[in-house]
Structures are given as C-alpha cells and as structure tokens.
Amino acid sequence: MIRTLKVAASLAVLAFATAGHAQTDRPWMNTKLSPDERAALLEKELTLDERIGLVHGPMSMPIFGIKKPEGAIGSAGYIPGIPRLGVPAVNESDASLGVTNPLNVRPGDGATALPSGLSLAATFNTKLAYEGGAVVGREARAKGFNVQLAGGVNLARDPRNGRNFEYLGEDPWLAGNLAGASIKGIQDQGVVSTVKHFSLNGQETHRHFANSVIDEAAHRESDLLAFQIAIEKGQPGSVMCAYNLVNGDYSCGNTHLLNDVLKRDWGYKGWVMSDWGAVQATDYILKGLDQQSGEQLDAQVWFGEPLKAAVEKGEVPAARLADASRRILRSMFAAGLFDKPVAPGGAIDYDAGAAVARAAATEGVVLLKNRPGLLPLAKTAKSIAVIGGHADAGVLSGGGSSQVAPPGGAKTIIPLGGEGMMGPFRSQYFNGSSPLAAIRKVAPDAKVSFDDGRYIASAVAAAKAADIVVVFGNQWMGEGEDAADLSLPDGQDALIAAVTAANPNAIVVLQTGGPVSMPWLSQAGAVVEAWYSGANGGEAIADVLFGEVDASGRLPMTFPASIDQYPRAALPGLGLPDKTQFDVVYSEGADVGYRRFAQTGAKPLFPFGYGLSYTTFAYANLKVTGGQTLDVSFDVTNTGQRPGKDAPQVYLTGAAGKTVQRLIGFDKIELKPGETRRVTLTADPRVLGQFDAKANRWALTGGDYQVAVGASSADLTLKGAAKVKARTLKP
C-alpha cells in the first residue's frame, strides 16, 4: 500500500510539473485565464503567415472540381491548424438541422435529422431547442467537427422564401430566443456555433444581387433584434454574414452592420465569417469581416496573398489583422477547442438523437382544422387509406446545405435536376421514417392501404372505399430558389380537392417549408401541418393523428389567404438577367407578418400563434405591473378531459397612446385535466420600445402600456395595462 501511494504521488508530481512546464512554455493553456486573456497571449506568438492562415479557408467538399484539402474531414469548410503553437485545425459542417454530409463526401456517414426550423419554432419551446442543439453538438464532436454553421435566425418576411424552413418564423422575440437556446445547446458540447445569415437574407431569388432596403430603426426592431437576442442568449463563437446587400453595401463588407452594430454597439467578441462565396474584396477586413470562407467560390482568395501584401504595405493595419486572428482564437478558447479537442470516431447514440427529434416533431405539428370527432383517430378504425406524399418511404426534408442524410442513408431520393451551384443539391430526400408504417403500427387491427396519388381516379377510389383517409401534400423547398407561388406543386391541390370531396373523413397532412394556399380547406375534415419532421417524423405524425400526444404546435408564421396580402406580391428580381443588382424594399419595416396584418386589418387564412388542441384551455386572473418594464402573470387552466400542452402568448397592444401588436412573451406548459398553473413573464424593454436611430438608443415613452393574453395573435382573451417609466437603453 505504501509503495502504491508513493508511485501515485510521484505520478501526480510529474503531471503537475508537466502541466506547469506547458503553462510556462504555452501560457495560453492556463485554463484559469479568461478566453480573452488566453487569445491575446497566443495571438502575440503568431507570425504574419500564421495570422493570414487563420483568416481564410477552403470549402472541403467535392463540387465544381474542388478537392478535399489535405487534413480535412470533408464538409463545408476547413482552416488548417498551427501545430507549433497547439492551435487545432477547424473543421466546419453545416448544422441548422443536424450534422450534414454534403454530396456524401464522407461515404455513408449519416446523422440525426432534426425537424425543420419552422417545426421547432412551432413548438414555442426553448427547452426542445436546447436539446436539439445538444444533439448536433454531441454528434459533431464524435465526427471530428468543431464548428457548426447553425443558428439560422433570419425573419420570414416572404412566405415564398426557399430557406424559411431553416429559420424560426416571423417574430424576433420567438426566433431570437429559440435560436439562442439551440446555439447554447451546441456550444455546451464544446463546439463553436455560428448565428446566420447577418442580415436581411430574406429571399433566395438572385440572392447575391438583392439589395435589402430598410429603415435603420425598423431593422433594429426586427431582424437585428432577433440576431441580438440570439447572440445574448447563445453566445455564438461566430457570426456568418450573408450574400445579399443591405442598404447598398454587401453584408460581408458592410461596415455599419459589422463594425458599428455588431462589434461596437453589441460588444460582440467573436469573429465574423463570410458565407461561402460572399467576399468581393480584400478591404472587407476593414469593414468588419474577419474570415473568408469557402474561398474557391470567390473571384480570388482575397484574405490570402492580397491581404498579406496589403498588411505589408500598410494599407491594412497590422492591428486589424491581429484583431481578426484574436477573435477567432478567443471563440476557440471559449468553446473549449484547445482544452477538450474533438476527435473523430466517437460513439454516437442515434436512438437518443432520434428520440429528441421525435419529441420536437410532435410538439411542432400544428392542428389547423378538426371537424368535431374526427381527430384524434380511434385505434378501432376499420379501414384507413393513406394517399400520396411518398408516405410509404418516409417524411420529406428541405434541400440545400442544411440537408441531413440519416444513418444508413435516405430510403428514397428523387433528383429534381437543375444547374448552377445548387444544382447538385436539388433532390427530395425521404428519410425512412414512414408515416404509412407508423399508422399501421398504431392501428394494427385496421386495414391500411396506400395509393401513391399519381392518378386522381385511383386515389378517389381508394378514398371512397375507406372509413378514414390520410392524404399527404408535399411542398419541397430548398436553398437557392424561392417558391413561385403558394400552391402545392405537381397538381397536388387537385388531388387533395378530389380526395376530400370523395370522403368527408379526409385528413390532410402537409409537409411544407412554409405557408401554402388551401383551396380545398372547406372540404377537408382535418388539416395538420407537419412541416419537415425529421428522424422520427413518421412516428410523430402518427402520434398526433391518434392522440398519443396532444396537438400542441402553434404557427410561427402567418398563413395568408393570398400573396396579395403581403407588401411584395411580385417576387423582387424574378426574371431579371443574372448578375443584375436590384432592390428589395422592406416597406413594412419592423411590422413583419402578423404585425402588418394587424395594421392592414386583412384576415389571414390562419394567424400567427394559431393551433388547435385535443383539450381546451382557459386564461384568468391577469396581473400587469409596470415600472422599468412590464411584469405579466396569469393563470392557465386545462378545462378539457385529457392532458394537453398549451403555448400561451402575451402581446403588447398599446404603448403610450400608440396602437401596436408585438409578441412580448410566451411559454409552453403541460397540464392535466383541471390543473391550473400560473405563468409569470417579464418583458424585455426592447420589445416595448422603439429604436431612436438619431440617438442610437432604445427609447421607451412613459405612459400606459396595454397587454393582451391569448391563444394566438388573433385570439386575445385577457387584457390589462400598467404604467411604464420613460427611459433609454444602450443599443
């Protein structure tokens, strides 16, 4: 025993001496120092070439003749490390909805596919957002990735935007909080996350030439506020700038956005990376960009030899390059990339990941219509016809850089064809979680048939022969293109109209990347918005249809009755010659989605925050307290006969004599029948006030502030008010 203790003591002394030597030799490895202190110590040791090496990097996927760089795992991007100083290489993967494997660059390497961003937003549940982010972070580490290109928070200003499915809806408070929780979930696993695309990346049509035009105050109160909240809540290591221009300057070379707003006003300490192929010149580094990403897609490696020459000539201050390098290192230290480096080959529990995805998907399903007694379906149903949507193969997912291949690969891939940069990504993926199989499992005694929906006559015959019909409508959306209109493509509206006319017990399940028109709505017995539901989406859909769980999703986007209800009925830039710059004028300013509907009085198809449940909820005993901000509390009671989840919403409806409508708070609560719970929320002063662009401050006018509580932006049952003091806040 004495000898064992002596040996242990000797090893401990050796380990301490080795650690001490390492800290003397490499003082930045002292974990007692802050990330800022460690980054400053390390950055001073870099040579000019090493600094240049940190601020640019190649794409690492085989496309357009690009070869995977030596040392790269293979995915979106790669930055070589600096071995002599212990700086790890950076391997970056797209990650909004899971760890991607673009074009199968890592043969057979799948990952957990999370539900789409809109599905997550429909949960109104920050806990689920965090858990999904944690899945991404854990799987990224196990695969050897240490930077995840996640955190999409662009507001959905146009329902046709091809990437709305990646984002988190039309409201800055909802989107910012959910994105922040997701980012934190990733970074708590020791992986850097981004937040993107900064800012006003509001459409995909000619996205490299779209100039987003908006008033400064309106920008601060809408899209920028969503980014600001996400950054505060999640502390992402990097911000990714966008392809588009903002008020005349490209986002990645926009000194107002990057230097003034992000770094000066918000005090952001991380680094700004470009989107892939979004850099136009070397002087972008002076305008706030810290790193050129996907350099092969740009005209040249602007942050390589041209930047080095500019620094040597004094055209770019050496201190600015040092600042960019230090910001990158600072985020790497903050996320733990030095202290707990990632290593490929770790074990991954895909079943656990799929369980998280399933929980999120079920809470994201929105019940839009339900004829009394139709849903939830009884397991004793004798015959069920499932029609269309490739429901036999799996659930649909969106396309582009966020596309996640499941472990073992997608069961069905349908190429859509196409040219250009996004051409190779234009395929519909169905992941193998079959709604048809899930329905058969939940209702084993029913005769469940399937018709692929290609021929309306065949589908109608199947519908007439069944007691219950579940007909799927799919809208594939993808990066690089917008929807031409709000219809379901490939004649599906005609199919659904015929099926719903043939059987009054027809349930329409929508798998879409955003709002769609519903010319058959009055005929449908029930309508369910399932979005892109991820790894166990088929099971999630069946869970909701049969009442295994409550229908608790709420719309994070307004579903319009017509595109004419939006300020830009004609899609800006559509039909223009390539490389033609054009303006996208955001005349609605901060009044995005439901806020503009409140102003115009137009009636949408379904309002923001809307969603039916299998039980009923009542709100009572509202208390509103004023002062520096508003504190709001109220009771929520499950007045129905079964357990359920509610997403009560609090809106500002009046501010010191001005009529407004803004979401200022929400919660997600589960209640048993008869159970009551008190919800208490404190409003962030910024969602009560306005941004004063001249003073560069947030301002709250003193006076009476009215609030309303309800089930959606159009269903407000409790109303109250309190006085708020006049004040200003930093930007």
QUIHU-V749186 format. One record per helix or strand. SS is the DSSP state (alpha for helix, beta for strand). FROM is the first residue (numbers start at 1). LEN is the number of residues. Records with the same first field share a line. If there is no record, write none. Layout:
SS = FROM-LEN / FROM-LEN
//
This chain:
alpha = 2-24 / 27-3 / 35-9 / 48-7 / 83-3 / 102-3 / 117-7 / 126-18 / 164-3 / 172-16 / 216-6 / 223-12 / 251-3 / 255-11 / 282-4 / 295-3 / 302-11 / 318-18 / 350-15 / 423-3 / 435-8 / 456-9 / 492-11 / 537-9 / 563-3 / 594-7 / 685-4
beta = 56-1 / 58-3 / 75-5 / 82-1 / 87-1 / 90-5 / 147-3 / 152-1 / 192-7 / 210-4 / 238-4 / 245-2 / 249-2 / 271-3 / 291-2 / 366-5 / 383-5 / 396-2 / 399-1 / 412-4 / 427-4 / 447-5 / 468-7 / 478-1 / 506-6 / 526-4 / 559-1 / 582-4 / 606-1 / 612-1 / 617-9 / 627-1 / 631-8 / 644-3 / 649-7 / 658-9 / 669-3 / 676-7 / 690-3 / 697-4 / 703-10 / 715-10 / 727-4
//
